[in-house]
Amino acid sequence: MATVEFQAKVENGVIVIPDEYKQEIVQANTVKIVVEKQSAKSTASRPDIMDELAQNPIKVDRFLTRDESHDRAS
């Protein structure tokens, strides 16, 4: 069984399958559905760190060298 993972909206109790997966799913004899529910409260209060960094990159004056990053004396 091939695995396809995607996030989908739920509209009026119906899971909306993204267009790029519809044909593959329609042709399948059987599918296994696993639902991982995200509450609106948890997603609003805790944004994904990568999304946050993409929106607000951290500016640095210069990068550390390899030796500086491993130096334990500082």
PDB file of N, H, CA, C and O in Angstrom:
ATOM      1  N   MET A   1       0.849  -1.173   0.000  1.00  0.00           N
ATOM      2  CA  MET A   1       0.000   0.000   0.000  1.00  0.00           C
ATOM      3  C   MET A   1       0.894   1.237   0.000  1.00  0.00           C
ATOM      4  O   MET A   1       1.774   1.363   0.852  1.00  0.00           O
ATOM      5  N   ALA A   2       0.683   2.131  -0.928  1.00  0.00           N
ATOM      6  H   ALA A   2      -0.032   2.028  -1.621  1.00  0.00           H
ATOM      7  CA  ALA A   2       1.435   3.381  -1.000  1.00  0.00           C
ATOM      8  C   ALA A   2       0.861   4.362   0.019  1.00  0.00           C
ATOM      9  O   ALA A   2      -0.347   4.392   0.251  1.00  0.00           O
ATOM     10  N   THR A   3       1.733   5.157   0.620  1.00  0.00           N
ATOM     11  H   THR A   3       2.714   5.133   0.432  1.00  0.00           H
ATOM     12  CA  THR A   3       1.305   6.124   1.624  1.00  0.00           C
ATOM     13  C   THR A   3       1.314   7.522   1.035  1.00  0.00           C
ATOM     14  O   THR A   3       2.287   7.939   0.406  1.00  0.00           O
ATOM     15  N   VAL A   4       0.238   8.229   1.241  1.00  0.00           N
ATOM     16  H   VAL A   4      -0.552   7.890   1.751  1.00  0.00           H
ATOM     17  CA  VAL A   4       0.119   9.621   0.818  1.00  0.00           C
ATOM     18  C   VAL A   4      -0.303  10.396   2.053  1.00  0.00           C
ATOM     19  O   VAL A   4      -1.258  10.023   2.734  1.00  0.00           O
ATOM     20  N   GLU A   5       0.414  11.481   2.339  1.00  0.00           N
ATOM     21  H   GLU A   5       1.190  11.784   1.786  1.00  0.00           H
ATOM     22  CA  GLU A   5       0.085  12.296   3.511  1.00  0.00           C
ATOM     23  C   GLU A   5      -0.176  13.716   3.067  1.00  0.00           C
ATOM     24  O   GLU A   5       0.587  14.279   2.282  1.00  0.00           O
ATOM     25  N   PHE A   6      -1.258  14.300   3.571  1.00  0.00           N
ATOM     26  H   PHE A   6      -1.878  13.843   4.209  1.00  0.00           H
ATOM     27  CA  PHE A   6      -1.580  15.686   3.245  1.00  0.00           C
ATOM     28  C   PHE A   6      -2.443  16.267   4.353  1.00  0.00           C
ATOM     29  O   PHE A   6      -3.043  15.530   5.135  1.00  0.00           O
ATOM     30  N   GLN A   7      -2.501  17.576   4.416  1.00  0.00           N
ATOM     31  H   GLN A   7      -2.013  18.175   3.780  1.00  0.00           H
ATOM     32  CA  GLN A   7      -3.402  18.255   5.333  1.00  0.00           C
ATOM     33  C   GLN A   7      -4.637  18.642   4.545  1.00  0.00           C
ATOM     34  O   GLN A   7      -4.541  19.033   3.382  1.00  0.00           O
ATOM     35  N   ALA A   8      -5.788  18.534   5.172  1.00  0.00           N
ATOM     36  H   ALA A   8      -5.866  18.217   6.117  1.00  0.00           H
ATOM     37  CA  ALA A   8      -7.036  18.826   4.478  1.00  0.00           C
ATOM     38  C   ALA A   8      -7.954  19.660   5.361  1.00  0.00           C
ATOM     39  O   ALA A   8      -7.885  19.598   6.588  1.00  0.00           O
ATOM     40  N   LYS A   9      -8.795  20.423   4.730  1.00  0.00           N
ATOM     41  H   LYS A   9      -8.851  20.473   3.733  1.00  0.00           H
ATOM     42  CA  LYS A   9      -9.825  21.188   5.432  1.00  0.00           C
ATOM     43  C   LYS A   9     -11.029  20.281   5.652  1.00  0.00           C
ATOM     44  O   LYS A   9     -11.283  19.369   4.866  1.00  0.00           O
ATOM     45  N   VAL A  10     -11.759  20.536   6.717  1.00  0.00           N
ATOM     46  H   VAL A  10     -11.552  21.277   7.356  1.00  0.00           H
ATOM     47  CA  VAL A  10     -13.013  19.843   6.974  1.00  0.00           C
ATOM     48  C   VAL A  10     -14.119  20.875   6.791  1.00  0.00           C
ATOM     49  O   VAL A  10     -14.171  21.879   7.501  1.00  0.00           O
ATOM     50  N   GLU A  11     -14.997  20.617   5.837  1.00  0.00           N
ATOM     51  H   GLU A  11     -14.955  19.801   5.260  1.00  0.00           H
ATOM     52  CA  GLU A  11     -16.092  21.554   5.557  1.00  0.00           C
ATOM     53  C   GLU A  11     -17.415  20.826   5.755  1.00  0.00           C
ATOM     54  O   GLU A  11     -17.724  19.877   5.033  1.00  0.00           O
ATOM     55  N   ASN A  12     -18.184  21.268   6.723  1.00  0.00           N
ATOM     56  H   ASN A  12     -17.934  22.039   7.309  1.00  0.00           H
ATOM     57  CA  ASN A  12     -19.476  20.649   7.050  1.00  0.00           C
ATOM     58  C   ASN A  12     -19.344  19.156   7.302  1.00  0.00           C
ATOM     59  O   ASN A  12     -20.191  18.372   6.873  1.00  0.00           O
ATOM     60  N   GLY A  13     -18.282  18.760   7.998  1.00  0.00           N
ATOM     61  H   GLY A  13     -17.594  19.396   8.346  1.00  0.00           H
ATOM     62  CA  GLY A  13     -18.079  17.361   8.334  1.00  0.00           C
ATOM     63  C   GLY A  13     -17.501  16.509   7.217  1.00  0.00           C
ATOM     64  O   GLY A  13     -17.402  15.291   7.366  1.00  0.00           O
ATOM     65  N   VAL A  14     -17.116  17.122   6.100  1.00  0.00           N
ATOM     66  H   VAL A  14     -17.196  18.111   5.980  1.00  0.00           H
ATOM     67  CA  VAL A  14     -16.560  16.397   4.959  1.00  0.00           C
ATOM     68  C   VAL A  14     -15.097  16.780   4.797  1.00  0.00           C
ATOM     69  O   VAL A  14     -14.761  17.964   4.776  1.00  0.00           O
ATOM     70  N   ILE A  15     -14.217  15.774   4.682  1.00  0.00           N
ATOM     71  H   ILE A  15     -14.490  14.812   4.699  1.00  0.00           H
ATOM     72  CA  ILE A  15     -12.792  16.028   4.464  1.00  0.00           C
ATOM     73  C   ILE A  15     -12.593  16.337   2.991  1.00  0.00           C
ATOM     74  O   ILE A  15     -12.950  15.537   2.125  1.00  0.00           O
ATOM     75  N   VAL A  16     -12.025  17.496   2.712  1.00  0.00           N
ATOM     76  H   VAL A  16     -11.735  18.145   3.414  1.00  0.00           H
ATOM     77  CA  VAL A  16     -11.802  17.926   1.334  1.00  0.00           C
ATOM     78  C   VAL A  16     -10.433  17.428   0.884  1.00  0.00           C
ATOM     79  O   VAL A  16      -9.406  17.865   1.403  1.00  0.00           O
ATOM     80  N   ILE A  17     -10.421  16.520  -0.076  1.00  0.00           N
ATOM     81  H   ILE A  17     -11.255  16.165  -0.498  1.00  0.00           H
ATOM     82  CA  ILE A  17      -9.170  15.943  -0.580  1.00  0.00           C
ATOM     83  C   ILE A  17      -8.561  16.905  -1.594  1.00  0.00           C
ATOM     84  O   ILE A  17      -9.248  17.333  -2.522  1.00  0.00           O
ATOM     85  N   PRO A  18      -7.273  17.257  -1.436  1.00  0.00           N
ATOM     86  CA  PRO A  18      -6.624  18.152  -2.396  1.00  0.00           C
ATOM     87  C   PRO A  18      -6.669  17.564  -3.814  1.00  0.00           C
ATOM     88  O   PRO A  18      -6.579  16.350  -3.996  1.00  0.00           O
ATOM     89  N   ASP A  19      -6.809  18.434  -4.801  1.00  0.00           N
ATOM     90  H   ASP A  19      -6.882  19.420  -4.653  1.00  0.00           H
ATOM     91  CA  ASP A  19      -6.959  18.014  -6.196  1.00  0.00           C
ATOM     92  C   ASP A  19      -5.855  17.067  -6.658  1.00  0.00           C
ATOM     93  O   ASP A  19      -6.124  16.140  -7.423  1.00  0.00           O
ATOM     94  N   GLU A  20      -4.617  17.285  -6.207  1.00  0.00           N
ATOM     95  H   GLU A  20      -4.399  18.038  -5.587  1.00  0.00           H
ATOM     96  CA  GLU A  20      -3.510  16.453  -6.685  1.00  0.00           C
ATOM     97  C   GLU A  20      -3.593  15.002  -6.225  1.00  0.00           C
ATOM     98  O   GLU A  20      -2.885  14.149  -6.760  1.00  0.00           O
ATOM     99  N   TYR A  21      -4.448  14.703  -5.237  1.00  0.00           N
ATOM    100  H   TYR A  21      -5.024  15.396  -4.803  1.00  0.00           H
ATOM    101  CA  TYR A  21      -4.590  13.327  -4.734  1.00  0.00           C
ATOM    102  C   TYR A  21      -5.913  12.680  -5.114  1.00  0.00           C
ATOM    103  O   TYR A  21      -6.074  11.473  -4.933  1.00  0.00           O
ATOM    104  N   LYS A  22      -6.861  13.445  -5.634  1.00  0.00           N
ATOM    105  H   LYS A  22      -6.730  14.426  -5.781  1.00  0.00           H
ATOM    106  CA  LYS A  22      -8.194  12.918  -5.905  1.00  0.00           C
ATOM    107  C   LYS A  22      -8.176  11.736  -6.867  1.00  0.00           C
ATOM    108  O   LYS A  22      -8.796  10.712  -6.581  1.00  0.00           O
ATOM    109  N   GLN A  23      -7.489  11.847  -7.988  1.00  0.00           N
ATOM    110  H   GLN A  23      -6.985  12.679  -8.220  1.00  0.00           H
ATOM    111  CA  GLN A  23      -7.487  10.780  -8.986  1.00  0.00           C
ATOM    112  C   GLN A  23      -6.910   9.489  -8.408  1.00  0.00           C
ATOM    113  O   GLN A  23      -7.448   8.406  -8.635  1.00  0.00           O
ATOM    114  N   GLU A  24      -5.824   9.609  -7.668  1.00  0.00           N
ATOM    115  H   GLU A  24      -5.386  10.489  -7.484  1.00  0.00           H
ATOM    116  CA  GLU A  24      -5.176   8.444  -7.057  1.00  0.00           C
ATOM    117  C   GLU A  24      -6.108   7.751  -6.061  1.00  0.00           C
ATOM    118  O   GLU A  24      -6.143   6.522  -5.996  1.00  0.00           O
ATOM    119  N   ILE A  25      -6.854   8.525  -5.296  1.00  0.00           N
ATOM    120  H   ILE A  25      -6.825   9.523  -5.349  1.00  0.00           H
ATOM    121  CA  ILE A  25      -7.747   7.964  -4.290  1.00  0.00           C
ATOM    122  C   ILE A  25      -8.997   7.366  -4.928  1.00  0.00           C
ATOM    123  O   ILE A  25      -9.487   6.331  -4.479  1.00  0.00           O
ATOM    124  N   VAL A  26      -9.511   8.008  -5.967  1.00  0.00           N
ATOM    125  H   VAL A  26      -9.113   8.849  -6.332  1.00  0.00           H
ATOM    126  CA  VAL A  26     -10.708   7.501  -6.651  1.00  0.00           C
ATOM    127  C   VAL A  26     -10.426   6.128  -7.272  1.00  0.00           C
ATOM    128  O   VAL A  26     -11.311   5.273  -7.303  1.00  0.00           O
ATOM    129  N   GLN A  27      -9.204   5.913  -7.765  1.00  0.00           N
ATOM    130  H   GLN A  27      -8.486   6.609  -7.739  1.00  0.00           H
ATOM    131  CA  GLN A  27      -8.851   4.652  -8.417  1.00  0.00           C
ATOM    132  C   GLN A  27      -8.528   3.536  -7.423  1.00  0.00           C
ATOM    133  O   GLN A  27      -8.413   2.380  -7.831  1.00  0.00           O
ATOM    134  N   ALA A  28      -8.382   3.840  -6.153  1.00  0.00           N
ATOM    135  H   ALA A  28      -8.475   4.779  -5.822  1.00  0.00           H
ATOM    136  CA  ALA A  28      -8.014   2.837  -5.152  1.00  0.00           C
ATOM    137  C   ALA A  28      -9.218   1.971  -4.784  1.00  0.00           C
ATOM    138  O   ALA A  28     -10.347   2.456  -4.718  1.00  0.00           O
ATOM    139  N   ASN A  29      -8.959   0.681  -4.544  1.00  0.00           N
ATOM    140  H   ASN A  29      -8.041   0.288  -4.597  1.00  0.00           H
ATOM    141  CA  ASN A  29     -10.016  -0.223  -4.081  1.00  0.00           C
ATOM    142  C   ASN A  29     -10.327   0.011  -2.610  1.00  0.00           C
ATOM    143  O   ASN A  29     -11.488   0.010  -2.203  1.00  0.00           O
ATOM    144  N   THR A  30      -9.285   0.208  -1.821  1.00  0.00           N
ATOM    145  H   THR A  30      -8.342   0.209  -2.152  1.00  0.00           H
ATOM    146  CA  THR A  30      -9.422   0.398  -0.380  1.00  0.00           C
ATOM    147  C   THR A  30      -8.424   1.453   0.068  1.00  0.00           C
ATOM    148  O   THR A  30      -7.316   1.527  -0.462  1.00  0.00           O
ATOM    149  N   VAL A  31      -8.808   2.261   1.033  1.00  0.00           N
ATOM    150  H   VAL A  31      -9.708   2.200   1.464  1.00  0.00           H
ATOM    151  CA  VAL A  31      -7.889   3.234   1.609  1.00  0.00           C
ATOM    152  C   VAL A  31      -7.949   3.118   3.124  1.00  0.00           C
ATOM    153  O   VAL A  31      -8.968   2.716   3.685  1.00  0.00           O
ATOM    154  N   LYS A  32      -6.868   3.467   3.771  1.00  0.00           N
ATOM    155  H   LYS A  32      -6.040   3.794   3.315  1.00  0.00           H
ATOM    156  CA  LYS A  32      -6.817   3.508   5.229  1.00  0.00           C
ATOM    157  C   LYS A  32      -6.754   4.972   5.630  1.00  0.00           C
ATOM    158  O   LYS A  32      -5.898   5.712   5.146  1.00  0.00           O
ATOM    159  N   ILE A  33      -7.635   5.388   6.493  1.00  0.00           N
ATOM    160  H   ILE A  33      -8.331   4.787   6.886  1.00  0.00           H
ATOM    161  CA  ILE A  33      -7.717   6.788   6.904  1.00  0.00           C
ATOM    162  C   ILE A  33      -7.284   6.901   8.365  1.00  0.00           C
ATOM    163  O   ILE A  33      -7.801   6.192   9.228  1.00  0.00           O
ATOM    164  N   VAL A  34      -6.334   7.793   8.637  1.00  0.00           N
ATOM    165  H   VAL A  34      -5.913   8.369   7.937  1.00  0.00           H
ATOM    166  CA  VAL A  34      -5.912   8.118   9.997  1.00  0.00           C
ATOM    167  C   VAL A  34      -6.122   9.615  10.158  1.00  0.00           C
ATOM    168  O   VAL A  34      -5.603  10.404   9.369  1.00  0.00           O
ATOM    169  N   VAL A  35      -6.869  10.005  11.162  1.00  0.00           N
ATOM    170  H   VAL A  35      -7.291   9.364  11.802  1.00  0.00           H
ATOM    171  CA  VAL A  35      -7.174  11.421  11.370  1.00  0.00           C
ATOM    172  C   VAL A  35      -6.404  11.917  12.585  1.00  0.00           C
ATOM    173  O   VAL A  35      -6.505  11.350  13.673  1.00  0.00           O
ATOM    174  N   GLU A  36      -5.637  12.977  12.386  1.00  0.00           N
ATOM    175  H   GLU A  36      -5.556  13.438  11.502  1.00  0.00           H
ATOM    176  CA  GLU A  36      -4.934  13.641  13.478  1.00  0.00           C
ATOM    177  C   GLU A  36      -5.524  15.037  13.582  1.00  0.00           C
ATOM    178  O   GLU A  36      -5.237  15.913  12.765  1.00  0.00           O
ATOM    179  N   LYS A  37      -6.339  15.227  14.582  1.00  0.00           N
ATOM    180  H   LYS A  37      -6.572  14.516  15.245  1.00  0.00           H
ATOM    181  CA  LYS A  37      -7.075  16.479  14.730  1.00  0.00           C
ATOM    182  C   LYS A  37      -6.200  17.557  15.349  1.00  0.00           C
ATOM    183  O   LYS A  37      -5.515  17.321  16.345  1.00  0.00           O
ATOM    184  N   GLN A  38      -6.229  18.742  14.750  1.00  0.00           N
ATOM    185  H   GLN A  38      -6.786  18.933  13.941  1.00  0.00           H
ATOM    186  CA  GLN A  38      -5.543  19.902  15.312  1.00  0.00           C
ATOM    187  C   GLN A  38      -6.611  20.864  15.804  1.00  0.00           C
ATOM    188  O   GLN A  38      -7.484  21.280  15.043  1.00  0.00           O
ATOM    189  N   SER A  39      -6.535  21.212  17.079  1.00  0.00           N
ATOM    190  H   SER A  39      -5.825  20.874  17.697  1.00  0.00           H
ATOM    191  CA  SER A  39      -7.519  22.157  17.595  1.00  0.00           C
ATOM    192  C   SER A  39      -7.142  23.564  17.177  1.00  0.00           C
ATOM    193  O   SER A  39      -5.962  23.883  17.026  1.00  0.00           O
ATOM    194  N   ALA A  40      -8.122  24.384  16.994  1.00  0.00           N
ATOM    195  H   ALA A  40      -9.080  24.125  17.116  1.00  0.00           H
ATOM    196  CA  ALA A  40      -7.881  25.767  16.581  1.00  0.00           C
ATOM    197  C   ALA A  40      -7.077  26.512  17.640  1.00  0.00           C
ATOM    198  O   ALA A  40      -6.271  27.381  17.310  1.00  0.00           O
ATOM    199  N   LYS A  41      -7.292  26.177  18.912  1.00  0.00           N
ATOM    200  H   LYS A  41      -7.948  25.471  19.181  1.00  0.00           H
ATOM    201  CA  LYS A  41      -6.592  26.855  20.002  1.00  0.00           C
ATOM    202  C   LYS A  41      -5.093  26.555  19.968  1.00  0.00           C
ATOM    203  O   LYS A  41      -4.277  27.465  20.115  1.00  0.00           O
ATOM    204  N   SER A  42      -4.725  25.284  19.774  1.00  0.00           N
ATOM    205  H   SER A  42      -5.388  24.545  19.655  1.00  0.00           H
ATOM    206  CA  SER A  42      -3.307  24.927  19.814  1.00  0.00           C
ATOM    207  C   SER A  42      -2.553  25.469  18.605  1.00  0.00           C
ATOM    208  O   SER A  42      -1.391  25.854  18.734  1.00  0.00           O
ATOM    209  N   THR A  43      -3.185  25.509  17.437  1.00  0.00           N
ATOM    210  H   THR A  43      -4.129  25.196  17.332  1.00  0.00           H
ATOM    211  CA  THR A  43      -2.488  26.018  16.263  1.00  0.00           C
ATOM    212  C   THR A  43      -2.350  27.540  16.316  1.00  0.00           C
ATOM    213  O   THR A  43      -1.367  28.093  15.824  1.00  0.00           O
ATOM    214  N   ALA A  44      -3.329  28.213  16.909  1.00  0.00           N
ATOM    215  H   ALA A  44      -4.128  27.764  17.309  1.00  0.00           H
ATOM    216  CA  ALA A  44      -3.271  29.669  16.987  1.00  0.00           C
ATOM    217  C   ALA A  44      -2.265  30.127  18.033  1.00  0.00           C
ATOM    218  O   ALA A  44      -1.597  31.144  17.846  1.00  0.00           O
ATOM    219  N   SER A  45      -2.152  29.390  19.129  1.00  0.00           N
ATOM    220  H   SER A  45      -2.695  28.565  19.281  1.00  0.00           H
ATOM    221  CA  SER A  45      -1.278  29.834  20.199  1.00  0.00           C
ATOM    222  C   SER A  45       0.172  29.411  20.003  1.00  0.00           C
ATOM    223  O   SER A  45       1.071  29.996  20.607  1.00  0.00           O
ATOM    224  N   ARG A  46       0.414  28.393  19.158  1.00  0.00           N
ATOM    225  H   ARG A  46      -0.317  27.918  18.667  1.00  0.00           H
ATOM    226  CA  ARG A  46       1.767  27.891  18.989  1.00  0.00           C
ATOM    227  C   ARG A  46       2.099  27.681  17.518  1.00  0.00           C
ATOM    228  O   ARG A  46       1.929  26.575  17.004  1.00  0.00           O
ATOM    229  N   PRO A  47       2.570  28.719  16.829  1.00  0.00           N
ATOM    230  CA  PRO A  47       2.880  28.562  15.410  1.00  0.00           C
ATOM    231  C   PRO A  47       4.098  27.656  15.203  1.00  0.00           C
ATOM    232  O   PRO A  47       4.940  27.517  16.090  1.00  0.00           O
ATOM    233  N   ASP A  48       4.174  27.060  14.051  1.00  0.00           N
ATOM    234  H   ASP A  48       3.490  27.173  13.331  1.00  0.00           H
ATOM    235  CA  ASP A  48       5.309  26.216  13.701  1.00  0.00           C
ATOM    236  C   ASP A  48       6.571  27.075  13.679  1.00  0.00           C
ATOM    237  O   ASP A  48       6.574  28.159  13.097  1.00  0.00           O
ATOM    238  N   ILE A  49       7.642  26.594  14.310  1.00  0.00           N
ATOM    239  H   ILE A  49       7.639  25.713  14.783  1.00  0.00           H
ATOM    240  CA  ILE A  49       8.872  27.379  14.427  1.00  0.00           C
ATOM    241  C   ILE A  49       9.470  27.705  13.055  1.00  0.00           C
ATOM    242  O   ILE A  49      10.006  28.797  12.864  1.00  0.00           O
ATOM    243  N   MET A  50       9.387  26.788  12.113  1.00  0.00           N
ATOM    244  H   MET A  50       8.951  25.901  12.268  1.00  0.00           H
ATOM    245  CA  MET A  50       9.941  27.048  10.781  1.00  0.00           C
ATOM    246  C   MET A  50       9.128  28.127  10.054  1.00  0.00           C
ATOM    247  O   MET A  50       9.698  28.968   9.360  1.00  0.00           O
ATOM    248  N   ASP A  51       7.805  28.104  10.210  1.00  0.00           N
ATOM    249  H   ASP A  51       7.341  27.420  10.774  1.00  0.00           H
ATOM    250  CA  ASP A  51       6.977  29.152   9.621  1.00  0.00           C
ATOM    251  C   ASP A  51       7.291  30.503  10.259  1.00  0.00           C
ATOM    252  O   ASP A  51       7.373  31.524   9.576  1.00  0.00           O
ATOM    253  N   GLU A  52       7.464  30.488  11.574  1.00  0.00           N
ATOM    254  H   GLU A  52       7.397  29.658  12.129  1.00  0.00           H
ATOM    255  CA  GLU A  52       7.791  31.717  12.296  1.00  0.00           C
ATOM    256  C   GLU A  52       9.129  32.289  11.825  1.00  0.00           C
ATOM    257  O   GLU A  52       9.246  33.495  11.606  1.00  0.00           O
ATOM    258  N   LEU A  53      10.138  31.428  11.668  1.00  0.00           N
ATOM    259  H   LEU A  53      10.044  30.448  11.846  1.00  0.00           H
ATOM    260  CA  LEU A  53      11.450  31.895  11.217  1.00  0.00           C
ATOM    261  C   LEU A  53      11.414  32.367   9.765  1.00  0.00           C
ATOM    262  O   LEU A  53      12.123  33.304   9.398  1.00  0.00           O
ATOM    263  N   ALA A  54      10.599  31.728   8.948  1.00  0.00           N
ATOM    264  H   ALA A  54      10.023  30.967   9.246  1.00  0.00           H
ATOM    265  CA  ALA A  54      10.470  32.162   7.554  1.00  0.00           C
ATOM    266  C   ALA A  54       9.845  33.556   7.485  1.00  0.00           C
ATOM    267  O   ALA A  54      10.234  34.373   6.650  1.00  0.00           O
ATOM    268  N   GLN A  55       8.883  33.823   8.358  1.00  0.00           N
ATOM    269  H   GLN A  55       8.567  33.160   9.037  1.00  0.00           H
ATOM    270  CA  GLN A  55       8.233  35.131   8.393  1.00  0.00           C
ATOM    271  C   GLN A  55       9.101  36.200   9.050  1.00  0.00           C
ATOM    272  O   GLN A  55       9.056  37.369   8.666  1.00  0.00           O
ATOM    273  N   ASN A  56       9.903  35.787  10.055  1.00  0.00           N
ATOM    274  H   ASN A  56       9.939  34.838  10.367  1.00  0.00           H
ATOM    275  CA  ASN A  56      10.718  36.726  10.827  1.00  0.00           C
ATOM    276  C   ASN A  56      12.136  36.179  10.968  1.00  0.00           C
ATOM    277  O   ASN A  56      12.506  35.686  12.033  1.00  0.00           O
ATOM    278  N   PRO A  57      12.931  36.263   9.901  1.00  0.00           N
ATOM    279  CA  PRO A  57      14.285  35.705   9.984  1.00  0.00           C
ATOM    280  C   PRO A  57      15.132  36.421  11.035  1.00  0.00           C
ATOM    281  O   PRO A  57      14.974  37.617  11.281  1.00  0.00           O
ATOM    282  N   ILE A  58      16.023  35.662  11.637  1.00  0.00           N
ATOM    283  H   ILE A  58      16.151  34.690  11.437  1.00  0.00           H
ATOM    284  CA  ILE A  58      16.935  36.219  12.633  1.00  0.00           C
ATOM    285  C   ILE A  58      18.152  36.759  11.901  1.00  0.00           C
ATOM    286  O   ILE A  58      18.790  36.045  11.128  1.00  0.00           O
ATOM    287  N   LYS A  59      18.468  38.013  12.146  1.00  0.00           N
ATOM    288  H   LYS A  59      17.950  38.594  12.774  1.00  0.00           H
ATOM    289  CA  LYS A  59      19.624  38.634  11.492  1.00  0.00           C
ATOM    290  C   LYS A  59      20.834  38.501  12.399  1.00  0.00           C
ATOM    291  O   LYS A  59      20.750  38.774  13.597  1.00  0.00           O
ATOM    292  N   VAL A  60      21.950  38.085  11.837  1.00  0.00           N
ATOM    293  H   VAL A  60      22.018  37.863  10.865  1.00  0.00           H
ATOM    294  CA  VAL A  60      23.197  37.949  12.588  1.00  0.00           C
ATOM    295  C   VAL A  60      24.280  38.767  11.894  1.00  0.00           C
ATOM    296  O   VAL A  60      24.263  38.935  10.674  1.00  0.00           O
ATOM    297  N   ASP A  61      25.226  39.277  12.691  1.00  0.00           N
ATOM    298  H   ASP A  61      25.240  39.141  13.681  1.00  0.00           H
ATOM    299  CA  ASP A  61      26.310  40.070  12.120  1.00  0.00           C
ATOM    300  C   ASP A  61      27.258  39.197  11.306  1.00  0.00           C
ATOM    301  O   ASP A  61      27.682  39.569  10.212  1.00  0.00           O
ATOM    302  N   ARG A  62      27.583  38.032  11.857  1.00  0.00           N
ATOM    303  H   ARG A  62      27.238  37.730  12.745  1.00  0.00           H
ATOM    304  CA  ARG A  62      28.465  37.105  11.142  1.00  0.00           C
ATOM    305  C   ARG A  62      28.231  35.703  11.673  1.00  0.00           C
ATOM    306  O   ARG A  62      27.735  35.522  12.785  1.00  0.00           O
ATOM    307  N   PHE A  63      28.589  34.719  10.874  1.00  0.00           N
ATOM    308  H   PHE A  63      28.992  34.866   9.971  1.00  0.00           H
ATOM    309  CA  PHE A  63      28.463  33.333  11.305  1.00  0.00           C
ATOM    310  C   PHE A  63      29.699  32.925  12.098  1.00  0.00           C
ATOM    311  O   PHE A  63      30.794  33.440  11.873  1.00  0.00           O
ATOM    312  N   LEU A  64      29.510  32.001  13.022  1.00  0.00           N
ATOM    313  H   LEU A  64      28.621  31.582  13.205  1.00  0.00           H
ATOM    314  CA  LEU A  64      30.641  31.460  13.771  1.00  0.00           C
ATOM    315  C   LEU A  64      31.394  30.464  12.901  1.00  0.00           C
ATOM    316  O   LEU A  64      30.812  29.780  12.060  1.00  0.00           O
ATOM    317  N   THR A  65      32.694  30.401  13.121  1.00  0.00           N
ATOM    318  H   THR A  65      33.167  30.957  13.804  1.00  0.00           H
ATOM    319  CA  THR A  65      33.471  29.360  12.460  1.00  0.00           C
ATOM    320  C   THR A  65      33.195  28.047  13.180  1.00  0.00           C
ATOM    321  O   THR A  65      32.590  28.041  14.253  1.00  0.00           O
ATOM    322  N   ARG A  66      33.630  26.946  12.602  1.00  0.00           N
ATOM    323  H   ARG A  66      34.121  26.951  11.731  1.00  0.00           H
ATOM    324  CA  ARG A  66      33.428  25.645  13.226  1.00  0.00           C
ATOM    325  C   ARG A  66      34.103  25.593  14.598  1.00  0.00           C
ATOM    326  O   ARG A  66      33.513  25.121  15.569  1.00  0.00           O
ATOM    327  N   ASP A  67      35.337  26.080  14.670  1.00  0.00           N
ATOM    328  H   ASP A  67      35.817  26.464  13.881  1.00  0.00           H
ATOM    329  CA  ASP A  67      36.054  26.075  15.940  1.00  0.00           C
ATOM    330  C   ASP A  67      35.360  26.932  16.988  1.00  0.00           C
ATOM    331  O   ASP A  67      35.272  26.538  18.151  1.00  0.00           O
ATOM    332  N   GLU A  68      34.869  28.096  16.589  1.00  0.00           N
ATOM    333  H   GLU A  68      34.940  28.416  15.644  1.00  0.00           H
ATOM    334  CA  GLU A  68      34.162  28.978  17.530  1.00  0.00           C
ATOM    335  C   GLU A  68      32.872  28.323  18.040  1.00  0.00           C
ATOM    336  O   GLU A  68      32.533  28.462  19.215  1.00  0.00           O
ATOM    337  N   SER A  69      32.173  27.633  17.191  1.00  0.00           N
ATOM    338  H   SER A  69      32.448  27.521  16.236  1.00  0.00           H
ATOM    339  CA  SER A  69      30.923  27.014  17.609  1.00  0.00           C
ATOM    340  C   SER A  69      31.144  25.843  18.563  1.00  0.00           C
ATOM    341  O   SER A  69      30.243  25.491  19.323  1.00  0.00           O
ATOM    342  N   HIS A  70      32.337  25.232  18.533  1.00  0.00           N
ATOM    343  H   HIS A  70      33.069  25.518  17.915  1.00  0.00           H
ATOM    344  CA  HIS A  70      32.639  24.106  19.412  1.00  0.00           C
ATOM    345  C   HIS A  70      33.460  24.515  20.632  1.00  0.00           C
ATOM    346  O   HIS A  70      33.750  23.685  21.492  1.00  0.00           O
ATOM    347  N   ASP A  71      33.836  25.790  20.709  1.00  0.00           N
ATOM    348  H   ASP A  71      33.601  26.465  20.010  1.00  0.00           H
ATOM    349  CA  ASP A  71      34.645  26.280  21.821  1.00  0.00           C
ATOM    350  C   ASP A  71      33.817  26.297  23.097  1.00  0.00           C
ATOM    351  O   ASP A  71      32.773  26.947  23.144  1.00  0.00           O
ATOM    352  N   ARG A  72      34.259  25.601  24.119  1.00  0.00           N
ATOM    353  H   ARG A  72      35.107  25.072  24.080  1.00  0.00           H
ATOM    354  CA  ARG A  72      33.539  25.500  25.386  1.00  0.00           C
ATOM    355  C   ARG A  72      34.043  26.508  26.417  1.00  0.00           C
ATOM    356  O   ARG A  72      33.463  26.625  27.497  1.00  0.00           O
ATOM    357  N   ALA A  73      35.109  27.235  26.101  1.00  0.00           N
ATOM    358  H   ALA A  73      35.580  27.141  25.224  1.00  0.00           H
ATOM    359  CA  ALA A  73      35.717  28.167  27.058  1.00  0.00           C
ATOM    360  C   ALA A  73      34.857  29.415  27.265  1.00  0.00           C
ATOM    361  O   ALA A  73      34.907  30.015  28.338  1.00  0.00           O
ATOM    362  N   SER A  74      34.088  29.809  26.290  1.00  0.00           N
ATOM    363  H   SER A  74      34.048  29.321  25.418  1.00  0.00           H
ATOM    364  CA  SER A  74      33.317  31.051  26.388  1.00  0.00           C
ATOM    365  C   SER A  74      32.095  30.912  27.231  1.00  0.00           C
ATOM    366  O   SER A  74      31.350  31.877  27.402  1.00  0.00           O
TER     367      SER A  74
END
